[in-house]
Amino acid sequence: MTNRDRLLGLAVVLLWGLNFLALHIGVEHFPPLFFAGLRFVVIAVAVVVLVPRPRVPLRWLLLYGLGFGVAQYAFLFIAMRAGMPTGLASLVAQSSAPFTVLLGALFLRERLRATQILGLVTAVLGMALIGWDRARHAALLPVLLTLASGLGWAFGNIGSRLAVAGGKSGEKVDPLHLSLWMAVIPPIPLFALSFLTEGPAAAAHALLAAFSATGWPALAALAYTVLLATVVATGLWTYLMSRYPAGVVAPLSLMVPVVGITSSWIFLGERPTVLSLVGGVIVIAGAFAVTSGGRARATASHTVAETSGTDAAQALRERQARAAEPVPEDVRAAG
């Protein structure tokens, strides 16, 4: 991964880490499924009118939207409403990284280097330590719901990569357009689930209260979530996923908890335990190990978007297989 793209990845980390504060405010005010639907419907209306639909197979766009938009946020918001601490939620949600790597290996045939496998194992052990520490002091259900959120995110990551690789008519897929059109998928299923489980009265009451004199924090949280966390951060994330193998990009999300836990500590007074902090350090160490040595494989997927249909998927597999071979010492030194 180039230095420029690493900086873009760190920008996503910052925006998503701070977003957990906005989610905390929003979930306290709105019913969780209704808030998740609001997050996307504000974007969806403008997207349908102003943004050309990317020429990608509908099935991959649906996988992207249902995984990243519906499953991730439905489970995450319900978990936070059920008592999942904000900082800890930012950590457990990053289970999407190992989930994405495993799904990438299964469905995209992406091969991992030994250092990346070691880094993933390290990160998983760190998350397991934090989960064990949490289970000693509180209910386990919110943690399991957040893990389900991470799995949904992982399926969304795979959907976005397959959508880019399967662009129709040889057209290059714009990652920002793809991420924006992803937002068109979640509102209907999320609002339907909200109607069935939360009831229309609760949603209407929360929406009216948001426009009262004391409701501005909820609207500010919604604005941050929609504009910065979704439009900007998700657009950058989709761009990185279109250029690099899922196993290289996804572990960057493991650094989101550093921002999430720190900001929750400062602004919400959530004080993590010593074991949680130790686990966080282990997670970050694993994330750096996974993202190291990815430059050679980055070139392999850089031109995937320029190929269409089945040829793109085949090209992706062949390039990643070649890139997984050992890199000569002189090439590594030049990089």
C-alpha positions in Angstrom: 0.0 0.0 0.0 1.4 3.4 -1.0 2.1 6.1 1.6 -0.7 8.2 0.2 -3.3 5.4 0.5 -2.1 4.7 4.0 -2.9 8.3 4.9 -6.3 7.9 3.3 -6.8 4.8 5.4 -5.8 6.6 8.6 -8.4 9.3 7.7 -11.0 6.7 7.5 -9.9 5.3 10.9 -10.3 8.8 12.5 -13.7 9.4 11.0 -15.1 6.0 11.9 -13.6 6.1 15.3 -15.2 9.4 16.2 -18.4 8.2 14.5 -19.0 5.9 17.5 -19.7 9.0 19.6 -22.3 10.2 17.1 -23.8 6.7 17.1 -24.0 6.8 20.9 -26.0 10.0 20.8 -28.2 8.9 17.9 -29.1 5.5 19.4 -30.0 7.1 22.7 -32.4 9.4 21.0 -33.8 7.3 18.1 -35.0 3.6 18.0 -31.9 1.8 16.7 -33.3 0.3 13.5 -35.1 3.6 12.7 -31.8 5.5 13.2 -30.0 3.1 10.9 -32.6 3.7 8.2 -32.4 7.5 8.7 -28.6 7.2 8.2 -29.1 6.0 4.7 -32.4 7.5 3.5 -31.0 11.0 3.7 -28.3 10.0 1.2 -30.4 7.7 -0.9 -32.9 10.3 -2.1 -30.1 12.6 -3.4 -28.2 9.7 -4.9 -31.1 8.4 -7.0 -31.7 11.9 -8.4 -28.1 13.1 -8.9 -25.7 10.2 -9.1 -25.5 7.8 -12.1 -25.9 4.2 -11.1 -22.6 2.3 -11.5 -22.8 -0.4 -14.1 -22.2 -3.3 -11.8 -24.1 -6.6 -11.4 -27.1 -6.0 -9.2 -26.4 -9.0 -7.0 -23.0 -7.6 -5.9 -24.6 -4.2 -5.2 -27.3 -5.9 -3.1 -24.6 -7.9 -1.2 -22.7 -4.7 -0.5 -25.8 -2.9 0.7 -27.3 -5.7 2.7 -24.0 -6.6 4.4 -22.5 -3.2 4.9 -25.7 -1.2 5.3 -28.3 -3.4 6.8 -26.6 -6.2 8.8 -23.7 -4.1 10.1 -25.8 -1.3 11.5 -28.8 -3.2 12.5 -26.8 -5.5 14.8 -24.5 -2.7 16.0 -27.2 -0.2 16.9 -29.2 -2.9 18.7 -26.1 -4.0 20.6 -25.4 -0.4 21.7 -29.0 0.1 22.7 -28.7 -3.1 24.7 -25.8 -1.8 26.7 -22.7 -2.3 24.6 -20.2 0.4 25.7 -19.3 2.8 22.9 -15.5 2.3 23.1 -15.8 -1.5 23.3 -18.3 -1.5 20.4 -15.7 0.3 18.3 -13.3 -2.6 19.0 -15.5 -5.6 18.7 -17.0 -4.3 15.4 -13.5 -4.6 13.9 -14.0 -8.3 13.9 -14.9 -7.5 10.3 -11.2 -7.6 9.5 -10.6 -11.3 10.2 -14.0 -12.1 8.8 -13.2 -10.2 5.6 -9.9 -12.0 5.2 -11.5 -15.4 5.6 -14.3 -14.5 3.2 -11.8 -13.2 0.8 -9.9 -16.4 0.9 -13.1 -18.4 0.4 -14.7 -16.4 -2.3 -11.9 -14.3 -4.0 -9.2 -16.9 -3.5 -6.9 -14.3 -2.0 -3.7 -15.8 -0.6 -2.1 -14.5 2.6 1.6 -14.3 3.5 2.8 -15.9 6.7 3.3 -12.5 8.4 -0.3 -11.5 7.6 -1.6 -14.8 9.0 0.4 -14.2 12.1 -0.9 -10.6 12.4 -4.5 -11.8 12.0 -4.1 -14.4 14.7 -2.5 -11.8 17.0 -5.4 -9.4 16.4 -8.0 -12.1 17.0 -6.3 -13.0 20.3 -6.4 -9.4 21.3 -10.1 -9.1 20.6 -10.7 -12.4 22.4 -8.9 -11.0 25.5 -11.1 -8.0 25.5 -14.3 -10.0 25.0 -13.3 -12.3 27.8 -12.7 -9.4 30.1 -16.0 -7.9 29.2 -17.9 -11.2 29.7 -16.7 -11.2 33.3 -18.4 -8.0 34.1 -21.5 -7.7 31.9 -23.9 -9.6 29.6 -22.4 -11.4 26.6 -25.3 -10.8 24.2 -24.3 -7.2 23.2 -20.8 -8.6 22.4 -22.3 -11.3 20.2 -24.6 -8.8 18.4 -21.5 -6.7 17.7 -19.7 -9.7 16.3 -22.7 -10.3 14.0 -22.3 -6.6 12.9 -18.6 -7.3 12.0 -19.6 -10.3 9.9 -22.2 -8.2 8.1 -19.5 -5.6 7.4 -17.2 -8.3 6.0 -19.9 -9.5 3.6 -20.3 -5.9 2.5 -16.5 -5.6 1.9 -16.6 -8.7 -0.3 -19.7 -7.3 -2.2 -17.9 -4.1 -2.9 -14.8 -5.8 -4.3 -16.9 -8.2 -6.5 -18.9 -5.2 -7.8 -15.8 -3.4 -8.8 -14.3 -6.5 -10.5 -17.6 -7.2 -12.3 -18.1 -3.8 -13.9 -20.1 -4.1 -17.1 -19.0 -3.2 -20.6 -15.4 -2.8 -19.5 -16.2 0.5 -17.7 -14.1 1.5 -14.8 -16.3 1.6 -11.6 -16.2 4.9 -9.6 -15.7 3.8 -6.0 -17.6 6.9 -4.7 -20.6 6.3 -6.9 -20.6 2.6 -5.8 -20.5 3.6 -2.1 -23.3 6.2 -2.6 -25.5 3.7 -4.5 -24.9 1.2 -1.7 -26.9 3.6 0.5 -29.9 3.1 -1.7 -30.3 -0.5 -0.6 -30.6 -0.3 3.3 -33.6 2.1 3.9 -36.5 -0.1 2.9 -35.4 -3.3 4.8 -34.3 -1.2 7.9 -37.6 0.8 8.0 -39.6 -2.4 7.5 -37.8 -4.0 10.4 -38.2 -0.9 12.5 -42.0 -0.8 11.8 -42.4 -4.5 12.8 -40.2 -4.5 15.9 -40.1 -0.9 17.2 -43.4 0.4 16.0 -44.2 3.5 14.0 -45.2 5.6 17.1 -41.8 5.4 18.7 -40.1 6.4 15.4 -42.5 9.3 14.9 -42.1 10.6 18.5 -38.3 10.5 18.3 -38.3 12.3 14.9 -40.5 15.1 16.2 -38.4 15.4 19.4 -35.2 15.8 17.3 -36.6 19.1 15.9 -37.3 20.5 19.3 -35.1 23.0 21.2 -33.2 20.1 22.9 -33.0 17.8 20.0 -30.1 19.4 18.1 -27.5 16.8 19.4 -29.5 14.0 17.7 -29.6 16.0 14.4 -25.9 16.8 14.7 -25.1 13.1 15.3 -27.2 12.2 12.3 -25.4 14.8 10.1 -22.0 13.5 11.1 -23.0 9.9 10.5 -24.4 10.7 7.1 -21.9 13.1 5.7 -18.5 12.3 7.2 -18.8 8.6 8.3 -20.9 7.5 5.3 -20.2 9.7 2.3 -16.6 10.6 3.0 -15.2 7.7 5.0 -17.1 4.9 3.1 -16.2 6.4 -0.2 -12.5 6.4 0.7 -12.9 2.8 2.1 -14.5 1.6 -1.1 -11.7 3.3 -3.1 -9.1 1.4 -1.1 -11.0 -1.9 -1.4 -11.0 -1.4 -5.2 -7.2 -1.0 -5.4 -5.9 -3.6 -2.9 -6.8 -7.2 -1.8 -9.3 -7.4 1.0 -6.7 -8.9 3.3 -4.6 -5.8 3.0 -7.3 -3.1 3.4 -9.6 -4.7 6.0 -7.1 -4.9 8.9 -6.8 -1.1 8.8 -10.2 -1.0 10.5 -8.5 -2.7 13.5 -7.1 0.8 14.4 -10.5 2.3 14.7 -10.9 1.3 18.3 -7.9 3.4 19.3 -9.9 6.5 18.3 -13.2 5.0 19.6 -11.9 4.0 23.0 -9.9 7.2 23.5 -12.8 9.5 22.5 -15.3 7.5 24.6 -12.9 7.8 27.6 -12.6 11.6 27.1 -16.2 12.5 26.3 -18.3 9.8 27.8 -16.2 8.9 30.9 -15.9 5.2 29.8 -12.8 3.9 31.5 -11.5 0.7 30.0 -10.0 -1.9 32.2 -6.3 -2.8 32.1 -7.0 -6.0 30.3 -9.0 -4.2 27.7 -6.1 -1.8 27.1 -3.7 -4.7 26.8 -6.0 -6.4 24.4 -6.2 -3.2 22.3 -2.4 -3.0 22.1 -2.3 -6.6 20.9 -5.0 -5.8 18.3 -3.0 -2.8 16.9 0.2 -4.8 16.8 -1.6 -7.5 14.7 -3.1 -4.8 12.4 0.4 -3.4 11.6 1.7 -6.9 10.9 -1.1 -7.7 8.5 -0.7 -4.4 6.6 3.1 -4.8 6.2 4.4 -6.2 3.0 1.3 -5.5 1.0 2.9 -3.2 -1.6 3.7 -6.0 -4.0 0.2 -7.4 -3.9 -1.3 -4.0 -4.2 0.0 -3.8 -7.8 -1.8 -7.0 -8.6 -5.2 -5.6 -7.8 -4.6 -2.0 -9.0 -5.9 -2.7 -12.5 -8.8 -5.0 -11.6 -11.4 -2.3 -12.2 -10.2 -1.9 -15.8 -11.3 -5.4 -16.7 -14.9 -6.5 -17.0 -17.1 -9.5 -16.0 -15.6 -12.9 -15.6 -12.3 -11.7 -17.0 -11.9 -9.4 -14.0 -12.5 -12.1 -11.5 -10.0 -14.4 -13.3 -7.5 -11.5 -13.6 -7.8 -10.8 -9.9 -7.1 -14.4 -8.9 -4.1 -14.7 -11.3 -2.5 -11.4 -10.2 -3.0 -12.2 -6.5 -1.5 -15.7 -7.0 1.6 -14.2 -8.7 1.9 -11.5 -6.1 1.8 -14.0 -3.3 5.1 -15.4 -4.5 8.3 -14.3 -2.6 9.5 -10.9 -3.5 13.2 -10.7 -4.5 15.4 -8.9 -2.0 16.4 -6.2 -4.4 12.8 -5.4 -5.1 11.9 -5.2 -1.4 14.9 -2.9 -0.9 13.7 -0.6 -3.7 10.2 -0.5 -2.1 
